[in-house]
Amino acid sequence: MSEVFEVGISAELREKIREHGVETYPYECCGALLGTDHDVLAYDPNQAARKISREVLSLFPLVNRRDDSPRNRFAITADDVREAEKAATTQGLEVIGWYHSHPDHPARPSDYDHDHAWPWYSYIIVSVHTGVPQEMTSWRLKDDRSGYLEEKIAPMRIRAAN
Amino acid sequence: MSVKVMIPTPLRVYAGKRDSAEFSAATVGEALGGLTSQFAELRKHLYTEDGKLRAFVNVYLNDEDIRYLAKENTPTKDGDTISIIPSIAGGVS
């Protein structure tokens, strides 16, 4: 059975990611996606697929640690990951993924993204062209690391995190 | 001797949703070997094809980064905790 991946995120939070990308342009921005993971939500007979869904309920913006090459790279240290996990736990959430911007490049995972990706996490990418935010996409690394599956970004109304 | 290995969230799906597992091991490398033997699908996410820990995989023995100890040869003792903490990287091109 095929699987359909979906990540719910409100317009407000999507706008905050875009604003972060504009703020750091021409450098890459990055941050954590805090939310809840539903694993397999339901079998969707219309798509003959298992729908695997999660929701982003809060963001944890981070500083890009790649100050040697911030235009085309981002890095989040293990200490930053721990801080993001603490922030998530405080809000009754978990870190379900990461976002970053691609300045003057499409919102598609690069080979470099691929080499450094973890499974399970959602990776949201926003393209920022000449300082203006463009397309936003979300991706999950395949279990065998052979590539990515695009995850549908589902609009949802904002809901306060606990 | 028993050593606890904390499994990071993105890898729990390959470990029966567990957040930790215990192994009898004399070194950090042996404990990680126990983990990847029991949960074989984890291996490709922790190690490169030539058997080296991936650059974005950080391993701590009781909060000490093993890069500053004896890496995977770092000896362990009963009751130690090994944590695998991701670092995240990417970018254009």
gemmi code that builds the backbone of each chain (N, CA, C; Angstrom):
import gemmi

chains = {
    "A": [
        ("MET", (0.841, -1.196, 0.000), (0.000, 0.000, 0.000), (0.883, 1.254, 0.000)),
        ("SER", (0.495, 2.217, -0.811), (1.309, 3.432, -0.839), (1.014, 4.299, 0.390)),
        ("GLU", (1.869, 5.247, 0.582), (1.713, 6.139, 1.727), (1.684, 7.577, 1.249)),
        ("VAL", (0.843, 8.367, 1.874), (0.763, 9.787, 1.556), (1.172, 10.555, 2.807)),
        ("PHE", (2.144, 11.412, 2.658), (2.602, 12.190, 3.806), (2.015, 13.593, 3.751)),
        ("GLU", (1.634, 14.074, 4.919), (1.001, 15.394, 4.986), (1.459, 16.098, 6.257)),
        ("VAL", (1.781, 17.368, 6.139), (2.110, 18.155, 7.327), (1.172, 19.359, 7.371)),
        ("GLY", (0.495, 19.498, 8.492), (-0.417, 20.635, 8.673), (0.335, 21.789, 9.317)),
        ("ILE", (0.146, 22.969, 8.765), (0.794, 24.160, 9.348), (-0.059, 25.373, 8.998)),
        ("SER", (-0.284, 26.218, 9.995), (-1.173, 27.364, 9.783), (-0.523, 28.414, 8.876)),
        ("ALA", (-1.363, 29.258, 8.303), (-0.863, 30.364, 7.469), (0.050, 31.272, 8.282)),
        ("GLU", (-0.270, 31.446, 9.568), (0.537, 32.321, 10.423), (1.963, 31.782, 10.567)),
        ("LEU", (2.062, 30.484, 10.808), (3.395, 29.903, 10.990), (4.150, 29.846, 9.665)),
        ("ARG", (3.436, 29.603, 8.570), (4.107, 29.614, 7.256), (4.668, 31.010, 6.979)),
        ("GLU", (3.889, 32.022, 7.359), (4.332, 33.398, 7.158), (5.569, 33.702, 8.005)),
        ("LYS", (5.604, 33.134, 9.218), (6.775, 33.366, 10.086), (8.034, 32.751, 9.477)),
        ("ILE", (7.896, 31.589, 8.844), (9.057, 30.962, 8.184), (9.520, 31.850, 7.030)),
        ("ARG", (8.551, 32.345, 6.248), (8.917, 33.229, 5.127), (9.625, 34.489, 5.644)),
        ("GLU", (9.068, 35.059, 6.718), (9.669, 36.288, 7.285), (11.101, 36.014, 7.750)),
        ("HIS", (11.315, 34.830, 8.340), (12.671, 34.484, 8.798), (13.625, 34.406, 7.604)),
        ("GLY", (13.139, 33.811, 6.504), (13.955, 33.700, 5.297), (14.298, 35.058, 4.702)),
        ("VAL", (13.338, 35.997, 4.777), (13.561, 37.357, 4.270), (14.555, 38.092, 5.175)),
        ("GLU", (14.377, 37.905, 6.476), (15.216, 38.592, 7.468), (16.697, 38.218, 7.298)),
        ("THR", (16.967, 36.953, 7.010), (18.376, 36.518, 6.944), (18.940, 36.591, 5.514)),
        ("TYR", (18.075, 36.831, 4.504), (18.525, 36.893, 3.110), (19.678, 37.868, 2.979)),
        ("PRO", (20.760, 37.620, 2.241), (20.943, 36.483, 1.324), (21.499, 35.227, 1.989)),
        ("TYR", (21.424, 35.186, 3.311), (21.896, 33.993, 4.009), (20.727, 33.058, 4.287)),
        ("GLU", (21.055, 31.813, 4.563), (20.014, 30.821, 4.855), (19.540, 30.982, 6.301)),
        ("CYS", (18.233, 30.860, 6.491), (17.687, 30.819, 7.846), (17.433, 29.359, 8.207)),
        ("CYS", (17.234, 29.090, 9.491), (16.882, 27.727, 9.892), (16.165, 27.751, 11.231)),
        ("GLY", (15.457, 26.683, 11.509), (14.740, 26.578, 12.774), (14.072, 25.228, 12.902)),
        ("ALA", (13.495, 24.997, 14.084), (12.849, 23.710, 14.364), (11.339, 23.828, 14.210)),
        ("LEU", (10.725, 22.736, 13.772), (9.265, 22.619, 13.704), (8.811, 21.816, 14.919)),
        ("LEU", (8.008, 22.451, 15.784), (7.522, 21.754, 16.969), (6.053, 21.404, 16.751)),
        ("GLY", (5.686, 20.194, 17.090), (4.292, 19.812, 16.863), (3.984, 18.427, 17.357)),
        ("THR", (3.009, 17.813, 16.721), (2.592, 16.469, 17.111), (2.590, 15.579, 15.877)),
        ("ASP", (2.973, 14.340, 16.096), (3.024, 13.370, 15.005), (1.939, 12.335, 15.249)),
        ("HIS", (1.112, 12.116, 14.233), (0.010, 11.162, 14.401), (0.350, 9.791, 13.849)),
        ("ASP", (1.581, 9.679, 13.299), (1.967, 8.418, 12.665), (0.919, 8.116, 11.592)),
        ("VAL", (0.340, 6.949, 11.614), (-0.688, 6.644, 10.614), (-2.024, 7.159, 11.132)),
        ("LEU", (-2.566, 8.136, 10.453), (-3.821, 8.730, 10.917), (-5.006, 7.879, 10.484)),
        ("ALA", (-5.017, 7.530, 9.225), (-6.165, 6.773, 8.720), (-5.866, 6.236, 7.338)),
        ("TYR", (-6.558, 5.182, 6.996), (-6.500, 4.693, 5.631), (-7.439, 5.550, 4.807)),
        ("ASP", (-6.936, 6.082, 3.736), (-7.752, 6.943, 2.890), (-8.180, 6.145, 1.654)),
        ("PRO", (-9.439, 5.681, 1.619), (-9.858, 4.827, 0.509), (-9.860, 5.546, -0.834)),
        ("ASN", (-10.050, 6.867, -0.801), (-10.067, 7.609, -2.061), (-8.713, 7.577, -2.751)),
        ("GLN", (-7.669, 7.576, -1.940), (-6.330, 7.575, -2.529), (-5.697, 6.181, -2.450)),
        ("ALA", (-6.436, 5.203, -1.894), (-5.909, 3.854, -1.691), (-4.525, 3.930, -1.064)),
        ("ALA", (-4.440, 4.741, -0.035), (-3.136, 4.957, 0.579), (-3.308, 5.177, 2.075)),
        ("ARG", (-2.253, 4.903, 2.795), (-2.254, 5.242, 4.209), (-1.838, 6.698, 4.319)),
        ("LYS", (-2.633, 7.470, 5.030), (-2.320, 8.888, 5.183), (-1.531, 9.059, 6.477)),
        ("ILE", (-0.349, 9.605, 6.356), (0.514, 9.773, 7.512), (0.649, 11.261, 7.763)),
        ("SER", (0.142, 11.690, 8.909), (-0.078, 13.113, 9.105), (0.547, 13.614, 10.397)),
        ("ARG", (0.954, 14.873, 10.372), (1.488, 15.535, 11.561), (1.158, 17.012, 11.473)),
        ("GLU", (1.293, 17.683, 12.602), (0.939, 19.110, 12.634), (2.064, 19.908, 13.272)),
        ("VAL", (2.408, 21.017, 12.635), (3.346, 21.969, 13.230), (2.517, 22.968, 14.038)),
        ("LEU", (2.837, 23.097, 15.321), (2.051, 23.989, 16.175), (2.865, 25.159, 16.715)),
        ("SER", (4.172, 25.084, 16.525), (5.033, 26.150, 17.018), (6.369, 26.082, 16.283)),
        ("LEU", (7.078, 27.208, 16.254), (8.400, 27.240, 15.620), (9.446, 27.588, 16.666)),
        ("PHE", (10.656, 27.139, 16.420), (11.774, 27.496, 17.295), (12.913, 27.974, 16.381)),
        ("PRO", (12.901, 29.298, 16.044), (13.923, 29.818, 15.124), (15.318, 29.665, 15.728)),
        ("LEU", (16.282, 29.341, 14.887), (17.646, 29.118, 15.357), (18.614, 29.978, 14.554)),
        ("VAL", (19.813, 30.104, 15.079), (20.876, 30.838, 14.383), (21.609, 29.857, 13.483)),
        ("ASN", (21.814, 30.256, 12.226), (22.588, 29.429, 11.306), (24.049, 29.432, 11.755)),
        ("ARG", (24.558, 28.248, 12.140), (25.931, 28.171, 12.680), (27.003, 28.099, 11.594)),
        ("ARG", (26.588, 28.043, 10.314), (27.587, 27.971, 9.247), (28.015, 29.374, 8.851)),
        ("ASP", (28.725, 30.072, 9.750), (29.093, 31.444, 9.424), (30.210, 31.527, 8.399)),
        ("ASP", (30.805, 30.392, 8.014), (31.812, 30.397, 6.950), (31.159, 30.381, 5.561)),
        ("SER", (29.912, 29.907, 5.484), (29.269, 29.763, 4.171), (27.749, 29.865, 4.278)),
        ("PRO", (27.263, 30.970, 4.888), (25.837, 31.022, 5.225), (24.899, 31.240, 4.032)),
        ("ARG", (25.490, 31.606, 2.849), (24.624, 31.812, 1.684), (24.097, 30.500, 1.124)),
        ("ASN", (24.859, 29.435, 1.294), (24.430, 28.173, 0.677), (24.469, 26.993, 1.640)),
        ("ARG", (24.621, 27.274, 2.921), (24.643, 26.188, 3.893), (23.939, 26.638, 5.175)),
        ("PHE", (23.352, 25.666, 5.875), (22.943, 25.963, 7.246), (23.383, 24.803, 8.123)),
        ("ALA", (23.575, 25.118, 9.384), (23.930, 24.066, 10.338), (23.255, 24.364, 11.670)),
        ("ILE", (22.756, 23.307, 12.271), (22.136, 23.370, 13.599), (22.914, 22.370, 14.458)),
        ("THR", (23.561, 22.868, 15.508), (24.439, 22.005, 16.305), (23.625, 21.074, 17.206)),
        ("ALA", (24.312, 20.082, 17.745), (23.652, 19.160, 18.673), (23.099, 19.913, 19.885)),
        ("ASP", (23.834, 20.943, 20.343), (23.339, 21.751, 21.476), (22.047, 22.470, 21.101)),
        ("ASP", (21.993, 22.993, 19.863), (20.764, 23.650, 19.399), (19.607, 22.651, 19.322)),
        ("VAL", (19.920, 21.448, 18.861), (18.885, 20.406, 18.784), (18.339, 20.119, 20.178)),
        ("ARG", (19.238, 20.039, 21.144), (18.794, 19.795, 22.528), (17.910, 20.938, 23.031)),
        ("GLU", (18.306, 22.178, 22.708), (17.502, 23.337, 23.119), (16.108, 23.277, 22.484)),
        ("ALA", (16.073, 22.913, 21.211), (14.781, 22.814, 20.512), (13.928, 21.717, 21.159)),
        ("GLU", (14.570, 20.605, 21.521), (13.810, 19.519, 22.146), (13.264, 19.937, 23.512)),
        ("LYS", (14.083, 20.712, 24.247), (13.604, 21.211, 25.547), (12.408, 22.130, 25.359)),
        ("ALA", (12.513, 23.034, 24.374), (11.417, 23.973, 24.103), (10.150, 23.208, 23.728)),
        ("ALA", (10.322, 22.151, 22.945), (9.163, 21.351, 22.534), (8.523, 20.680, 23.749)),
        ("THR", (9.351, 20.067, 24.586), (8.835, 19.354, 25.765), (8.068, 20.308, 26.674)),
        ("THR", (8.616, 21.518, 26.844), (7.959, 22.531, 27.692), (6.549, 22.828, 27.197)),
        ("GLN", (6.370, 22.768, 25.874), (5.054, 23.075, 25.286), (4.202, 21.828, 25.074)),
        ("GLY", (4.680, 20.683, 25.568), (3.930, 19.434, 25.380), (3.976, 18.936, 23.945)),
        ("LEU", (5.037, 19.324, 23.215), (5.161, 18.952, 21.805), (6.453, 18.177, 21.610)),
        ("GLU", (6.750, 17.827, 20.357), (8.050, 17.246, 20.042), (8.602, 17.897, 18.780)),
        ("VAL", (9.895, 17.756, 18.592), (10.513, 18.293, 17.369), (10.171, 17.323, 16.248)),
        ("ILE", (9.359, 17.787, 15.291), (8.937, 16.899, 14.203), (9.651, 17.227, 12.896)),
        ("GLY", (10.501, 18.256, 12.922), (11.232, 18.560, 11.696), (11.966, 19.879, 11.797)),
        ("TRP", (12.407, 20.356, 10.632), (13.273, 21.527, 10.557), (12.900, 22.337, 9.326)),
        ("TYR", (13.110, 23.630, 9.393), (12.902, 24.446, 8.191), (14.187, 25.181, 7.870)),
        ("HIS", (14.355, 25.490, 6.595), (15.448, 26.362, 6.180), (15.086, 27.030, 4.867)),
        ("SER", (15.847, 28.068, 4.520), (15.571, 28.786, 3.277), (16.624, 28.446, 2.230)),
        ("HIS", (16.235, 28.573, 0.964), (17.165, 28.466, -0.163), (17.211, 29.828, -0.844)),
        ("PRO", (18.167, 30.687, -0.484), (18.242, 32.006, -1.117), (18.572, 31.888, -2.612)),
        ("ASP", (17.717, 32.468, -3.437), (17.905, 32.494, -4.903), (18.020, 31.104, -5.517)),
        ("HIS", (17.393, 30.142, -4.904), (17.340, 28.777, -5.448), (15.940, 28.203, -5.197)),
        ("PRO", (15.563, 27.221, -6.007), (14.230, 26.626, -5.822), (14.102, 25.896, -4.479)),
        ("ALA", (12.858, 25.691, -4.080), (12.569, 24.993, -2.815), (12.597, 23.482, -3.044)),
        ("ARG", (13.732, 23.006, -3.489), (13.925, 21.572, -3.736), (15.140, 21.121, -2.954)),
        ("PRO", (15.101, 19.924, -2.367), (16.261, 19.477, -1.598), (17.487, 19.316, -2.509)),
        ("SER", (18.609, 19.798, -2.054), (19.855, 19.675, -2.820), (20.524, 18.338, -2.468)),
        ("ASP", (21.571, 18.001, -3.226), (22.345, 16.800, -2.882), (22.925, 16.939, -1.476)),
        ("TYR", (23.309, 18.173, -1.153), (23.884, 18.403, 0.181), (22.820, 18.171, 1.262)),
        ("ASP", (21.592, 18.660, 0.996), (20.482, 18.385, 1.927), (20.325, 16.874, 2.110)),
        ("HIS", (20.343, 16.173, 0.978), (20.118, 14.719, 0.978), (21.171, 14.005, 1.814)),
        ("ASP", (22.441, 14.374, 1.590), (23.537, 13.703, 2.304), (23.427, 13.868, 3.811)),
        ("HIS", (22.809, 14.985, 4.235), (22.794, 15.294, 5.670), (21.445, 15.051, 6.342)),
        ("ALA", (20.502, 14.506, 5.598), (19.143, 14.390, 6.149), (18.990, 13.194, 7.089)),
        ("TRP", (18.089, 13.376, 8.028), (17.650, 12.293, 8.910), (16.294, 11.797, 8.407)),
        ("PRO", (16.002, 10.529, 8.652), (14.650, 10.054, 8.320), (13.635, 10.647, 9.308)),
        ("TRP", (12.390, 10.405, 9.029), (11.252, 10.734, 9.910), (10.966, 12.230, 10.001)),
        ("TYR", (11.994, 13.071, 10.149), (11.757, 14.507, 10.260), (11.119, 15.054, 8.971)),
        ("SER", (10.292, 16.084, 9.141), (9.831, 16.892, 8.000), (10.851, 17.993, 7.760)),
        ("TYR", (11.207, 18.189, 6.505), (12.121, 19.273, 6.144), (11.372, 20.264, 5.267)),
        ("ILE", (11.022, 21.412, 5.859), (10.344, 22.466, 5.086), (11.411, 23.390, 4.499)),
        ("ILE", (11.276, 23.666, 3.199), (12.210, 24.574, 2.508), (11.406, 25.726, 1.919)),
        ("VAL", (11.867, 26.953, 2.160), (11.250, 28.107, 1.503), (12.291, 28.746, 0.582)),
        ("SER", (11.885, 28.981, -0.643), (12.749, 29.667, -1.600), (12.598, 31.179, -1.392)),
        ("VAL", (13.727, 31.901, -1.396), (13.680, 33.368, -1.275), (14.489, 33.952, -2.444)),
        ("HIS", (13.773, 34.574, -3.396), (14.435, 35.137, -4.568), (14.551, 36.640, -4.447)),
        ("THR", (15.775, 37.126, -4.582), (16.066, 38.554, -4.448), (15.330, 39.176, -3.252)),
        ("GLY", (15.350, 38.450, -2.168), (14.772, 38.957, -0.925), (13.281, 38.776, -0.787)),
        ("VAL", (12.649, 38.143, -1.786), (11.194, 37.969, -1.752), (10.866, 36.477, -1.607)),
        ("PRO", (10.070, 36.117, -0.606), (9.765, 34.691, -0.414), (8.903, 34.135, -1.535)),
        ("GLN", (9.205, 32.908, -1.928), (8.466, 32.260, -3.011), (7.878, 30.949, -2.507)),
        ("GLU", (8.063, 29.912, -3.294), (7.453, 28.608, -3.015), (7.961, 28.007, -1.691)),
        ("MET", (7.060, 27.273, -1.020), (7.427, 26.521, 0.178), (7.055, 25.057, -0.048)),
        ("THR", (7.989, 24.174, 0.274), (7.733, 22.738, 0.094), (8.156, 21.999, 1.357)),
        ("SER", (7.721, 20.739, 1.471), (8.143, 19.926, 2.618), (8.503, 18.529, 2.139)),
        ("TRP", (9.506, 17.940, 2.768), (10.085, 16.682, 2.298), (10.409, 15.761, 3.457)),
        ("ARG", (10.359, 14.451, 3.129), (10.836, 13.455, 4.102), (11.814, 12.516, 3.412)),
        ("LEU", (12.910, 12.230, 4.085), (13.891, 11.292, 3.545), (13.272, 9.890, 3.500)),
        ("LYS", (13.510, 9.173, 2.394), (13.021, 7.790, 2.313), (13.798, 6.911, 3.300)),
        ("ASP", (13.144, 5.852, 3.744), (13.762, 4.958, 4.727), (15.116, 4.428, 4.273)),
        ("ASP", (15.256, 4.200, 2.964), (16.521, 3.621, 2.478), (17.521, 4.702, 2.058)),
        ("ARG", (17.229, 5.962, 2.350), (18.083, 7.119, 2.049), (18.262, 7.351, 0.550)),
        ("SER", (17.426, 6.712, -0.285), (17.627, 6.815, -1.733), (17.100, 8.134, -2.303)),
        ("GLY", (16.359, 8.878, -1.543), (15.795, 10.133, -2.046), (14.758, 10.648, -1.065)),
        ("TYR", (13.951, 11.568, -1.563), (12.926, 12.188, -0.717), (11.523, 11.870, -1.210)),
        ("LEU", (10.583, 11.937, -0.295), (9.172, 11.936, -0.648), (8.663, 13.337, -0.347)),
        ("GLU", (7.938, 13.921, -1.306), (7.379, 15.244, -1.017), (6.177, 15.076, -0.107)),
        ("GLU", (6.095, 15.959, 0.859), (5.036, 15.911, 1.850), (4.071, 17.053, 1.542)),
        ("LYS", (2.804, 16.752, 1.514), (1.826, 17.802, 1.223), (1.738, 18.775, 2.401)),
        ("ILE", (1.803, 20.060, 2.111), (1.603, 21.059, 3.160), (0.121, 21.371, 3.216)),
        ("ALA", (-0.495, 21.013, 4.334), (-1.939, 21.204, 4.476), (-2.199, 22.439, 5.330)),
        ("PRO", (-2.954, 23.391, 4.802), (-3.275, 24.564, 5.611), (-4.128, 24.161, 6.805)),
        ("MET", (-3.920, 24.795, 7.902), (-4.822, 24.550, 9.036), (-4.912, 25.806, 9.871)),
        ("ARG", (-5.978, 25.874, 10.621), (-6.163, 27.046, 11.472), (-5.232, 26.943, 12.662)),
        ("ILE", (-4.762, 28.091, 13.114), (-3.815, 28.074, 14.223), (-4.510, 27.575, 15.482)),
        ("ARG", (-3.745, 26.802, 16.230), (-4.272, 26.268, 17.478), (-3.165, 26.445, 18.499)),
        ("ALA", (-3.532, 26.971, 19.626), (-2.499, 27.249, 20.625), (-1.894, 25.948, 21.112)),
        ("ALA", (-0.571, 25.942, 21.211), (0.108, 24.784, 21.794), (-0.125, 24.806, 23.298)),
        ("ASN", (-0.018, 23.634, 23.917), (-0.219, 23.561, 25.373), (0.872, 24.335, 26.105)),
    ],
    "B": [
        ("MET", (28.420, -5.942, 31.782), (27.961, -4.653, 32.309), (26.919, -4.072, 31.355)),
        ("SER", (25.985, -3.343, 31.916), (24.859, -2.873, 31.116), (24.968, -1.368, 30.839)),
        ("VAL", (24.811, -1.026, 29.579), (24.905, 0.366, 29.145), (23.605, 0.725, 28.436)),
        ("LYS", (23.064, 1.899, 28.780), (21.809, 2.312, 28.145), (22.109, 3.211, 26.949)),
        ("VAL", (21.478, 2.944, 25.832), (21.633, 3.792, 24.640), (20.312, 4.514, 24.397)),
        ("MET", (20.374, 5.843, 24.417), (19.184, 6.648, 24.152), (19.049, 6.822, 22.633)),
        ("ILE", (17.876, 6.487, 22.126), (17.651, 6.517, 20.667), (16.939, 7.827, 20.305)),
        ("PRO", (17.485, 8.609, 19.365), (16.851, 9.891, 19.026), (15.516, 9.689, 18.302)),
        ("THR", (14.643, 10.657, 18.436), (13.283, 10.554, 17.870), (13.248, 10.055, 16.424)),
        ("PRO", (14.091, 10.611, 15.508), (13.934, 10.191, 14.103), (14.302, 8.736, 13.849)),
        ("LEU", (14.960, 8.095, 14.795), (15.352, 6.694, 14.573), (14.465, 5.702, 15.328)),
        ("ARG", (13.564, 6.223, 16.156), (12.742, 5.311, 16.972), (11.828, 4.435, 16.129)),
        ("VAL", (11.456, 4.951, 14.966), (10.573, 4.209, 14.078), (11.225, 2.884, 13.646)),
        ("TYR", (12.554, 2.837, 13.682), (13.280, 1.609, 13.306), (13.598, 0.744, 14.527)),
        ("ALA", (13.171, 1.195, 15.706), (13.506, 0.475, 16.938), (12.231, 0.159, 17.725)),
        ("GLY", (11.173, -0.139, 17.004), (9.919, -0.492, 17.664), (9.385, 0.622, 18.540)),
        ("LYS", (9.668, 1.891, 18.130), (9.210, 3.094, 18.849), (9.869, 3.262, 20.225)),
        ("ARG", (10.887, 2.477, 20.505), (11.551, 2.606, 21.800), (12.419, 3.852, 21.853)),
        ("ASP", (12.533, 4.457, 23.048), (13.427, 5.604, 23.172), (14.786, 5.219, 23.757)),
        ("SER", (14.919, 3.953, 24.192), (16.226, 3.515, 24.691), (16.302, 2.000, 24.629)),
        ("ALA", (17.530, 1.509, 24.704), (17.742, 0.057, 24.748), (19.012, -0.190, 25.543)),
        ("GLU", (19.093, -1.339, 26.217), (20.268, -1.628, 27.038), (21.073, -2.752, 26.422)),
        ("PHE", (22.392, -2.597, 26.522), (23.293, -3.589, 25.939), (24.435, -3.855, 26.905)),
        ("SER", (24.964, -5.058, 26.810), (26.173, -5.391, 27.533), (27.337, -5.002, 26.630)),
        ("ALA", (28.150, -4.037, 27.081), (29.203, -3.526, 26.199), (30.343, -2.956, 27.027)),
        ("ALA", (31.571, -3.151, 26.523), (32.757, -2.623, 27.210), (33.211, -1.292, 26.622)),
        ("THR", (32.718, -0.980, 25.420), (33.064, 0.305, 24.787), (31.810, 0.908, 24.149)),
        ("VAL", (31.915, 2.191, 23.806), (30.807, 2.861, 23.121), (30.527, 2.165, 21.791)),
        ("GLY", (31.601, 1.791, 21.081), (31.441, 1.125, 19.786), (30.678, -0.191, 19.913)),
        ("GLU", (30.962, -0.933, 20.987), (30.253, -2.203, 21.196), (28.768, -1.970, 21.460)),
        ("ALA", (28.482, -0.922, 22.221), (27.073, -0.624, 22.520), (26.327, -0.229, 21.244)),
        ("LEU", (26.984, 0.603, 20.414), (26.343, 0.999, 19.150), (26.214, -0.201, 18.223)),
        ("GLY", (27.202, -1.105, 18.298), (27.122, -2.343, 17.516), (25.935, -3.185, 17.950)),
        ("GLY", (25.704, -3.230, 19.265), (24.541, -3.959, 19.785), (23.251, -3.359, 19.270)),
        ("LEU", (23.212, -2.034, 19.258), (22.011, -1.330, 18.789), (21.727, -1.649, 17.318)),
        ("THR", (22.781, -1.571, 16.492), (22.563, -1.773, 15.054), (22.400, -3.245, 14.695)),
        ("SER", (22.829, -4.148, 15.602), (22.549, -5.567, 15.363), (21.083, -5.861, 15.667)),
        ("GLN", (20.615, -5.287, 16.783), (19.223, -5.548, 17.166), (18.240, -4.843, 16.236)),
        ("PHE", (18.612, -3.649, 15.810), (17.719, -2.865, 14.939), (18.498, -2.514, 13.667)),
        ("ALA", (18.571, -3.475, 12.763), (19.473, -3.362, 11.604), (19.155, -2.162, 10.717)),
        ("GLU", (17.894, -1.749, 10.664), (17.534, -0.639, 9.769), (18.098, 0.703, 10.227)),
        ("LEU", (18.525, 0.751, 11.478), (19.144, 1.979, 11.988), (20.504, 2.233, 11.368)),
        ("ARG", (21.156, 1.157, 10.989), (22.587, 1.238, 10.680), (22.922, 2.263, 9.599)),
        ("LYS", (22.157, 2.243, 8.510), (22.504, 3.146, 7.400), (22.312, 4.617, 7.749)),
        ("HIS", (21.549, 4.895, 8.785), (21.358, 6.288, 9.193), (22.444, 6.748, 10.172)),
        ("LEU", (23.135, 5.813, 10.794), (24.201, 6.157, 11.744), (25.581, 6.074, 11.108)),
        ("TYR", (25.746, 5.116, 10.179), (27.073, 4.863, 9.609), (27.071, 5.071, 8.095)),
        ("THR", (28.229, 5.502, 7.566), (28.389, 5.574, 6.111), (28.622, 4.151, 5.585)),
        ("GLU", (28.672, 4.029, 4.255), (28.852, 2.688, 3.667), (30.191, 2.079, 4.048)),
        ("ASP", (31.191, 2.939, 4.339), (32.484, 2.368, 4.747), (32.610, 2.247, 6.270)),
        ("GLY", (31.487, 2.303, 6.942), (31.466, 1.947, 8.363), (31.861, 3.034, 9.329)),
        ("LYS", (31.914, 4.294, 8.855), (32.244, 5.390, 9.767), (30.966, 6.068, 10.249)),
        ("LEU", (30.987, 6.545, 11.491), (29.835, 7.299, 11.989), (29.623, 8.513, 11.092)),
        ("ARG", (28.398, 8.782, 10.703), (28.120, 9.942, 9.857), (28.461, 11.228, 10.611)),
        ("ALA", (28.833, 12.250, 9.847), (29.319, 13.496, 10.445), (28.259, 14.176, 11.312)),
        ("PHE", (26.990, 13.974, 10.979), (25.931, 14.679, 11.716), (25.346, 13.823, 12.843)),
        ("VAL", (26.035, 12.709, 13.134), (25.635, 11.859, 14.267), (26.586, 12.165, 15.422)),
        ("ASN", (26.040, 12.682, 16.509), (26.853, 13.035, 17.677), (26.563, 12.039, 18.783)),
        ("VAL", (27.616, 11.490, 19.344), (27.452, 10.466, 20.385), (28.074, 10.975, 21.676)),
        ("TYR", (27.291, 10.907, 22.723), (27.740, 11.377, 24.027), (27.741, 10.223, 25.015)),
        ("LEU", (28.807, 10.133, 25.820), (28.824, 9.190, 26.935), (28.614, 10.018, 28.189)),
        ("ASN", (27.474, 9.866, 28.817), (27.132, 10.671, 30.002), (27.430, 12.162, 29.778)),
        ("ASP", (26.957, 12.707, 28.691), (27.098, 14.135, 28.376), (28.463, 14.555, 27.855)),
        ("GLU", (29.414, 13.634, 27.709), (30.713, 13.968, 27.115), (30.718, 13.499, 25.663)),
        ("ASP", (31.034, 14.419, 24.756), (31.111, 14.071, 23.343), (32.265, 13.084, 23.136)),
        ("ILE", (31.990, 11.916, 22.548), (33.049, 10.897, 22.426), (34.165, 11.327, 21.475)),
        ("ARG", (33.933, 12.400, 20.674), (35.027, 12.900, 19.820), (36.180, 13.399, 20.687)),
        ("TYR", (35.849, 13.843, 21.916), (36.877, 14.373, 22.818), (37.341, 13.313, 23.812)),
        ("LEU", (36.829, 12.105, 23.680), (37.283, 10.979, 24.503), (38.061, 10.059, 23.560)),
        ("ALA", (37.790, 8.789, 23.585), (38.510, 7.878, 22.673), (37.599, 7.419, 21.538)),
        ("LYS", (36.679, 8.313, 21.139), (35.697, 8.016, 20.084), (34.983, 6.688, 20.378)),
        ("GLU", (34.877, 5.825, 19.362), (34.106, 4.599, 19.603), (34.835, 3.597, 20.508)),
        ("ASN", (36.137, 3.840, 20.713), (36.874, 2.957, 21.635), (36.746, 3.404, 23.089)),
        ("THR", (35.983, 4.440, 23.337), (35.811, 4.928, 24.708), (35.228, 3.822, 25.589)),
        ("PRO", (35.933, 3.488, 26.684), (35.412, 2.422, 27.544), (34.148, 2.844, 28.282)),
        ("THR", (33.281, 1.890, 28.533), (32.052, 2.168, 29.277), (32.071, 1.365, 30.574)),
        ("LYS", (31.258, 1.838, 31.524), (31.105, 1.076, 32.759), (29.625, 0.871, 33.049)),
        ("ASP", (29.363, -0.034, 33.938), (27.981, -0.387, 34.262), (27.179, 0.862, 34.638)),
        ("GLY", (26.018, 1.024, 34.042), (25.144, 2.152, 34.379), (25.355, 3.388, 33.523)),
        ("ASP", (26.345, 3.350, 32.630), (26.572, 4.503, 31.745), (25.396, 4.695, 30.783)),
        ("THR", (25.238, 5.944, 30.342), (24.217, 6.249, 29.336), (24.882, 6.852, 28.098)),
        ("ILE", (24.572, 6.292, 26.965), (25.062, 6.818, 25.686), (23.890, 7.494, 24.988)),
        ("SER", (24.102, 8.744, 24.581), (23.040, 9.461, 23.863), (23.476, 9.730, 22.435)),
        ("ILE", (22.565, 9.506, 21.505), (22.812, 9.849, 20.106), (22.014, 11.114, 19.820)),
        ("ILE", (22.720, 12.205, 19.539), (22.037, 13.480, 19.310), (22.286, 13.919, 17.866)),
        ("PRO", (21.220, 14.180, 17.124), (21.418, 14.632, 15.739), (21.992, 16.049, 15.703)),
        ("SER", (22.769, 16.355, 14.691), (22.916, 17.751, 14.286), (22.316, 17.826, 12.890)),
        ("ILE", (21.892, 19.020, 12.502), (21.109, 19.182, 11.284), (21.866, 20.104, 10.335)),
        ("ALA", (21.964, 19.700, 9.093), (22.672, 20.539, 8.136), (22.028, 20.397, 6.754)),
        ("GLY", (22.301, 21.367, 5.916), (21.792, 21.310, 4.552), (22.075, 22.628, 3.873)),
        ("GLY", (21.407, 22.834, 2.760), (21.571, 24.087, 2.060), (21.560, 23.930, 0.559)),
        ("VAL", (21.606, 25.056, -0.097), (21.553, 25.103, -1.556), (22.748, 24.365, -2.149)),
        ("SER", (22.520, 23.632, -3.209), (23.567, 22.970, -4.033), (24.506, 22.045, -3.289)),
    ],
}
model = gemmi.Model(1)
for chain_id, residues in chains.items():
    chain = gemmi.Chain(chain_id)
    for i, (resn, *xyz) in enumerate(residues, 1):
        res = gemmi.Residue()
        res.name, res.seqid = resn, gemmi.SeqId(i, " ")
        for name, pos in zip(("N", "CA", "C"), xyz):
            atom = gemmi.Atom()
            atom.name, atom.element = name, gemmi.Element(name[0])
            atom.pos, atom.b_iso = gemmi.Position(*pos), 0.0
            res.add_atom(atom)
        chain.add_residue(res)
    model.add_chain(chain)
structure = gemmi.Structure()
structure.add_model(model)
structure.setup_entities()
